[in-house]
Amino acid sequence: MVAQYTSDDFSFQYPENWTLIDRQDVTWPKYAVLQSPGGAYWSAHVHPPSARPIPLASRSLQTMRSEYPELEFHALERKVDRYEASGYDIYFYCLDFLVRSQVLALATPTHVVVLWYQGEDREFDGLSPIFEAIAVSLLRGLA
């Protein structure tokens, strides 16, 4: 089954066994954070259209580097739904786990969106279609 999140500016669908753990839909940037049953995270930060995607993605990487100085990353460019996205594929260790994170920033006609996907590396590829489906749902649900 599918759950639905709706705010004044955006909405999206997500698996009902995932949990909405945080949201902010009053001031910019507006965001929502989901957690999977296994502990993976999906989040979206929605900015006004005047924001610039690439600096937002770079700032996100710098935040991660300050927390995990030994992380490894490479630049990433790909489509999310019909939008060109730029960002980073990031790997770091947390406790004894190799964690993979992707940050992708893109511009739509009405908003700039920064997407975060994060989970254990061994589970990430299996979660990618779910991360992507939630993101497509969000992009198609922007007001």
BAZAVEX-97641 format. One line per 4 residues: their letters; for each residue x, y, z of N, C-alpha, C. Coordinates in Angstrom, 1 decimal. Last residue first. Example, Ala and Ser with C-alpha at 12.3 -4.5 7.8 and 13.67 -1.06 7.14 Angstrom:
2
SA) 12.8 -2.2 7.1 13.7 -1.1 7.1 12.9 0.0 7.9 ~ 13.2 -5.7 7.8 12.3 -4.5 7.8 13.2 -3.3 7.8 $
# end
This chain:
143
ALGR) 3.5 22.1 -6.3 2.4 23.0 -6.6 2.9 24.2 -7.5 ~ 4.6 18.9 -7.2 4.9 20.2 -6.9 3.8 21.2 -7.3 ~ 4.3 16.2 -8.0 3.3 16.8 -7.0 3.7 18.2 -6.5 ~ 6.3 15.4 -9.5 5.0 15.5 -10.2 3.9 16.1 -9.3 $
LLSV) 8.2 15.2 -7.6 8.4 16.2 -8.7 7.1 16.4 -9.5 ~ 7.2 13.2 -5.9 7.4 14.5 -5.4 7.4 15.5 -6.6 ~ 7.3 11.0 -7.7 6.0 11.4 -7.1 6.1 12.8 -6.6 ~ 10.1 10.9 -8.0 9.2 11.2 -9.2 7.8 11.6 -8.7 $
AIAE) 10.8 10.2 -5.4 11.3 11.5 -6.0 10.4 11.8 -7.2 ~ 9.7 7.6 -5.2 9.2 8.7 -4.2 9.6 10.1 -4.8 ~ 11.2 6.3 -7.1 9.7 6.4 -7.3 9.2 7.5 -6.4 ~ 13.8 6.5 -6.1 13.5 7.2 -7.3 12.0 7.4 -7.5 $
FIPS) 13.6 4.9 -3.8 14.0 6.3 -3.7 13.6 7.1 -4.9 ~ 13.0 2.5 -5.1 12.0 3.1 -4.2 12.3 4.6 -4.0 ~ 15.3 2.0 -6.6 14.0 2.2 -7.3 12.9 2.8 -6.4 ~ 17.2 1.8 -4.4 17.2 2.9 -5.5 15.9 3.1 -6.2 $
LGDF) 17.3 -0.4 -2.8 16.4 0.7 -2.5 16.3 1.8 -3.5 ~ 19.2 -2.0 -4.0 17.9 -2.5 -3.9 16.9 -1.4 -3.6 ~ 21.5 -0.3 -3.7 21.0 -0.6 -5.0 19.6 -1.1 -5.0 ~ 21.7 -0.3 -0.8 21.4 0.9 -1.6 20.8 0.6 -2.9 $
ERDE) 22.6 -2.4 0.7 21.2 -2.3 0.5 20.8 -1.2 -0.5 ~ 25.3 -2.1 1.0 24.9 -3.4 0.5 23.4 -3.4 0.2 ~ 25.5 0.5 2.1 25.9 0.3 0.7 25.4 -1.0 0.2 ~ 22.7 1.8 3.9 23.9 0.9 3.9 24.2 0.6 2.4 $
GQYW) 21.6 5.0 2.7 21.4 3.7 3.2 22.7 2.9 3.3 ~ 20.0 7.8 1.3 21.0 7.3 2.1 20.7 5.9 2.7 ~ 19.4 10.6 -0.7 19.1 9.2 -0.5 20.3 8.6 0.3 ~ 18.0 13.7 -1.1 19.0 12.9 -0.4 18.5 11.5 -0.3 $
LVVV) 17.5 16.4 -3.3 17.1 15.1 -2.9 18.3 14.4 -2.2 ~ 16.4 19.6 -3.7 17.6 18.8 -3.3 17.1 17.5 -2.7 ~ 14.9 21.7 -6.1 14.7 20.5 -5.2 16.1 19.9 -4.9 ~ 13.3 24.7 -6.8 14.6 23.9 -6.8 14.5 22.9 -5.8 $
HTPT) 10.2 25.3 -8.6 11.0 25.1 -7.4 12.4 24.5 -7.8 ~ 9.0 25.6 -11.1 8.4 26.3 -10.0 9.3 26.2 -8.7 ~ 10.3 24.2 -13.1 9.8 25.5 -13.4 9.4 26.3 -12.2 ~ 13.1 22.8 -11.3 11.8 22.6 -12.0 11.4 24.0 -12.4 $
ALAL) 16.4 21.8 -10.9 15.5 22.9 -11.0 14.3 22.5 -11.8 ~ 18.2 19.8 -8.5 17.6 20.0 -9.8 16.6 21.2 -9.7 ~ 20.6 17.7 -6.9 19.9 19.0 -6.9 19.4 19.3 -8.4 ~ 21.3 15.0 -4.9 21.0 15.4 -6.2 20.2 16.7 -6.2 $
VQSR) 23.3 12.9 -3.1 22.6 14.2 -3.1 22.5 14.6 -4.5 ~ 23.4 9.7 -1.8 23.4 10.5 -3.0 22.7 11.8 -2.7 ~ 25.4 7.5 0.1 24.5 8.6 0.1 24.6 9.3 -1.3 ~ 26.2 4.6 1.9 26.2 5.3 0.6 25.1 6.3 0.6 $
VLFD) 28.3 3.3 4.3 27.1 4.0 4.0 27.3 4.7 2.7 ~ 29.5 0.5 5.9 29.8 1.4 4.7 28.4 2.0 4.3 ~ 29.7 0.2 9.4 28.9 0.1 8.2 29.4 1.0 7.1 ~ 30.6 0.4 11.9 31.3 -0.5 11.1 30.6 -0.7 9.7 $
LCYF) 30.1 3.8 12.2 30.3 2.6 13.0 31.1 1.6 12.1 ~ 30.2 4.6 9.0 29.5 5.0 10.2 29.5 3.7 11.1 ~ 32.1 5.6 6.2 31.9 4.6 7.3 31.2 5.3 8.5 ~ 30.9 6.6 3.0 31.6 6.9 4.3 31.3 5.8 5.2 $
YIDY) 30.4 8.0 -0.2 30.6 6.8 0.6 31.3 7.2 1.9 ~ 28.2 9.6 -2.6 29.1 9.7 -1.4 29.2 8.4 -0.7 ~ 27.7 11.2 -5.5 27.6 9.9 -4.9 28.6 9.8 -3.8 ~ 26.2 14.4 -6.1 27.3 13.6 -5.6 26.9 12.2 -5.2 $
GSAE) 24.9 16.4 -8.7 25.1 16.1 -7.3 26.3 15.2 -7.1 ~ 22.2 17.4 -10.8 23.6 17.4 -10.5 23.8 17.1 -9.0 ~ 19.7 16.5 -13.1 20.1 16.7 -11.8 21.6 16.6 -11.7 ~ 17.1 17.4 -15.3 18.6 17.1 -15.2 19.0 17.5 -13.8 $
YRDV) 13.9 15.8 -15.3 14.8 17.0 -15.0 16.2 16.5 -14.8 ~ 12.0 13.9 -15.6 12.4 14.6 -16.8 13.4 15.7 -16.5 ~ 13.2 11.8 -13.2 12.0 12.0 -14.0 12.5 12.7 -15.3 ~ 16.4 12.8 -13.2 15.4 12.4 -12.2 14.0 12.8 -12.8 $
KREL) 19.3 12.2 -15.0 17.9 12.6 -14.9 17.2 12.0 -13.8 ~ 22.6 13.1 -13.7 21.6 12.2 -14.3 20.3 12.8 -14.3 ~ 25.8 13.2 -12.5 24.8 14.0 -13.3 23.9 12.9 -13.9 ~ 28.1 13.5 -9.9 27.0 12.7 -10.5 26.1 13.6 -11.3 $
AHFE) 31.4 13.1 -8.6 30.3 13.9 -9.1 29.3 13.0 -9.9 ~ 32.1 11.1 -5.7 32.4 11.5 -7.1 31.1 12.3 -7.6 ~ 33.8 10.5 -2.6 32.7 11.0 -3.4 33.1 11.1 -4.9 ~ 34.4 9.5 0.7 34.8 9.5 -0.7 33.6 9.9 -1.5 $
LEPY) 35.3 10.7 4.0 34.3 10.2 3.0 35.0 10.3 1.6 ~ 36.7 11.6 6.2 37.3 10.6 5.3 36.4 10.1 4.2 ~ 35.1 13.4 7.6 36.2 13.9 6.8 36.8 12.9 5.9 ~ 32.0 13.7 8.2 32.8 12.5 7.9 34.0 12.9 7.0 $
ESRM) 31.3 16.4 8.8 30.8 15.3 9.7 31.7 14.0 9.5 ~ 32.3 17.8 6.6 32.6 18.2 8.0 32.3 17.2 9.0 ~ 31.2 16.4 4.5 32.6 16.3 4.7 33.0 16.8 6.1 ~ 28.5 17.2 4.7 28.8 15.8 4.9 30.3 15.6 5.2 $
TQLS) 28.8 19.9 4.0 28.2 19.5 5.3 28.6 18.1 5.7 ~ 29.7 19.6 1.4 30.6 20.2 2.5 30.1 19.9 3.9 ~ 27.4 18.6 0.2 28.6 17.8 0.3 29.6 18.3 1.3 ~ 25.8 20.8 0.4 25.4 19.5 1.1 26.6 18.6 1.2 $
RSAL) 27.1 22.6 -1.2 27.0 22.9 0.3 26.6 21.6 1.0 ~ 26.7 21.4 -3.6 28.0 21.5 -3.1 28.0 21.8 -1.6 ~ 23.9 21.7 -3.9 24.5 20.3 -3.8 25.9 20.4 -3.2 ~ 23.7 24.5 -4.0 23.1 23.7 -2.9 23.6 22.3 -2.8 $
PIPR) 25.2 25.1 -6.3 25.7 25.5 -5.0 25.0 24.8 -3.8 ~ 23.3 23.8 -8.2 24.7 23.3 -8.0 25.3 23.8 -6.7 ~ 20.7 25.3 -8.0 20.9 23.9 -7.6 22.4 23.5 -7.3 ~ 19.8 28.3 -6.5 20.7 27.7 -7.5 21.1 26.3 -7.1 $
ASPP) 16.6 29.9 -6.1 17.8 29.1 -5.5 18.6 28.5 -6.7 ~ 14.3 30.8 -7.2 15.5 31.6 -7.3 16.7 31.0 -6.8 ~ 12.2 29.0 -6.6 12.9 28.9 -7.9 14.1 29.8 -8.1 ~ 12.7 27.9 -3.2 12.0 28.7 -4.2 12.8 28.6 -5.5 $
HVHA) 13.1 24.3 -2.4 13.5 25.7 -2.3 12.7 26.5 -3.3 ~ 12.8 21.5 -0.6 12.2 22.2 -1.7 12.5 23.7 -1.4 ~ 14.4 18.6 0.1 14.4 20.0 0.5 13.9 20.8 -0.7 ~ 13.8 15.3 0.9 13.7 16.3 -0.1 13.6 17.7 0.5 $
SWYA) 15.1 12.1 1.7 14.6 13.4 2.0 14.6 14.3 0.8 ~ 15.3 8.9 3.0 15.0 9.7 1.8 14.6 11.0 2.3 ~ 17.3 6.4 4.6 16.7 7.7 4.6 16.4 8.2 3.2 ~ 17.2 3.1 6.2 17.6 4.0 5.1 16.8 5.3 5.2 $
GGPS) 16.1 1.3 8.1 17.0 2.4 8.5 17.5 3.4 7.4 ~ 14.3 -0.6 7.3 15.7 -1.0 7.6 16.6 0.1 8.0 ~ 12.0 0.8 6.8 12.0 -0.1 8.0 13.4 -0.5 8.3 ~ 13.1 4.2 6.0 12.6 2.9 5.7 12.6 2.0 6.9 $
QLVA) 12.0 7.5 6.6 12.9 6.4 7.0 12.3 5.1 6.6 ~ 11.9 10.8 5.2 11.4 9.5 5.4 12.4 8.5 5.8 ~ 11.4 14.2 5.5 12.4 13.1 5.6 11.6 11.9 6.0 ~ 10.9 17.3 3.8 10.3 16.1 4.4 11.4 15.0 4.4 $
YKPW) 10.9 20.9 3.7 11.4 19.6 3.6 10.6 18.5 4.2 ~ 11.5 24.1 2.5 10.5 23.2 3.0 11.1 21.8 2.8 ~ 13.9 26.6 3.3 13.4 25.5 2.4 12.5 24.6 3.2 ~ 11.0 28.5 4.1 11.9 27.9 3.1 13.2 27.6 3.7 $
TVDQ) 8.4 27.5 6.5 9.4 28.5 5.9 10.3 27.7 4.9 ~ 6.6 25.3 6.6 6.2 26.7 6.9 7.1 27.7 6.2 ~ 7.1 22.6 6.7 6.4 23.1 5.6 5.9 24.5 5.8 ~ 9.1 20.1 7.5 9.0 21.6 7.8 8.3 22.2 6.5 $
RDIL) 9.6 17.0 9.1 9.0 17.8 8.0 9.0 19.3 8.5 ~ 10.4 13.6 9.9 10.6 15.0 10.1 10.0 15.8 8.9 ~ 9.6 11.0 9.4 10.2 11.3 10.7 10.5 12.8 10.9 ~ 7.4 8.9 8.1 7.7 10.3 8.0 8.3 10.7 9.3 $
TWNE) 8.4 5.6 7.4 7.9 6.5 8.4 8.3 8.0 8.1 ~ 7.1 2.8 5.4 8.2 3.8 5.7 7.5 4.9 6.7 ~ 5.0 1.3 4.8 5.8 0.8 5.9 7.0 1.7 6.2 ~ 3.9 2.6 2.6 3.2 2.8 3.9 4.0 2.2 5.1 $
PYQF) 6.0 4.4 0.4 5.5 3.1 0.9 5.0 3.2 2.3 ~ 4.6 7.5 -0.8 5.7 6.7 -0.3 5.2 5.4 0.3 ~ 4.0 10.4 -2.7 3.6 9.1 -2.2 4.8 8.4 -1.8 ~ 3.8 14.0 -2.1 4.4 12.8 -2.7 3.8 11.5 -2.0 $
SFDD) 3.6 17.5 -2.6 3.1 16.3 -2.1 3.9 15.1 -2.8 ~ 4.0 21.0 -1.9 4.4 19.8 -2.6 3.7 18.6 -1.9 ~ 2.8 23.3 -0.7 3.7 23.4 -1.8 4.1 22.1 -2.6 ~ 1.2 22.5 1.4 0.7 23.5 0.5 1.5 23.6 -0.8 $
STYQ) 1.5 18.9 1.5 1.6 20.2 2.1 1.1 21.2 1.1 ~ 1.2 15.5 2.0 0.7 16.6 1.3 0.9 17.9 2.1 ~ 2.0 12.1 1.5 2.3 13.4 2.3 1.8 14.5 1.4 ~ 0.6 8.9 1.7 0.6 10.2 1.0 1.0 11.3 2.0 $
AVM) 1.3 5.4 1.2 1.0 6.5 2.0 1.2 7.8 1.2 ~ 0.2 2.4 -0.3 0.9 3.6 -0.4 0.4 4.7 0.6 ~ 0.8 -1.2 0.0 0.0 0.0 0.0 0.9 1.2 0.0 $
# end
